[in-house]
Amino acid sequence: MDKADTDKAWRTVHQALTLLVRDQLPRVRRVLSEALKTLPDAPRDIICPLARDPEISVAAPVLEFSPVLTDQDLVEIIEASPIAGSLAAISRRVNVGEAVSKAIVGTGDTDAIAALLGNQSAQIREETLDLIIDAAPVHKTWHDPLVNRRKLSDRAALRIAEFVAESMLKTRAARRDLDGATTQALGHIVKKRLKVADGVVVKDELELALDHVALKLAMTQAETFKARSRLTKDAVLRLVGEGLSPIVLAALAARANLDVAVVAEVVRTASAKGMMAVAWAGDFTADDAVTLQIKVARVPPAEAIKSRSGAFDATLDELDWQLGLFKDAAAERA
């Protein structure tokens, strides 16, 4: 068969494919999608409409497997708010690119992000993984794939250790793909988080929050957030609402331009005045300071120092003196 005959045959095949991709019956389009999903030379003008098909049974095969779709194609599909299930299908692709991973995470689709984390071939930038870890404490379906994800940075592994279940944490600590220092730190956190009394396992939130290894790593993360203008008051207060943790102390320290050891000393002594001074230095309101006293410093509500008509119940000199007091205490402990 000469070139002219070959071209004619191809045009005939292409016309047939074009008719099939426009067929009103989903089962016809589904058969076509399954047939073409892995072919590297399948025509783009057939694959792209299939990827955007309103039926997930038609779109999913090419979204998950077709090598014809580029990262740009996939990002455009993600940004177009595709049908339910499309994002998870993309998340399962082999070698998902960094731009595609970022776009998936940006949608906030819980199932798709879980699938992405479970895809060991997916390429996820550190800053994208940071966004996932920020939201992960309230999404338990992400915990297991996070713990089992390979090539986590030491910092990411220790951040995850702050909130996952103890059984997962012990599994992670036993992994051999982390360096010795990180493995030791994870083991230390395991011991800090677990206390056995009468056979009942109890979390010690305060001990975890004051763990010096976790605090050091959390401070690095908080400074990164601050440099990216993401360490807003609202962001810190949302962290506070999720419970006491190293990242909460580090975030307060970064906003207040203090060493995290100073904030840790305030929390360790449950000082209402000290936390009020930290809030002032971090540009929080006097009302915010009450919240921080109760939720971070663990001051009993009846003993918290309330604001006076929206103002701090202390002079600037008094607040500054309190900070100096805890700076000295932190220096002595060091």
PyMOL commands that set and color helices and strands:
alter all, ss='L'
color gray80, all
select helices_A, chain A and resi 3-21+26-36+44-51+56-65+71-79+86-91+98-107+110-118+126-138+140-147+154-160+166-173+180-193+205-209+212-227+233-241+246-256+260-268+272-281+286-295+301-303+316-333
alter helices_A, ss='H'
color red, helices_A
select strands_A, chain A and resi 195-197+200-202
alter strands_A, ss='S'
color yellow, strands_A
deselect
rebuild
show_as cartoon
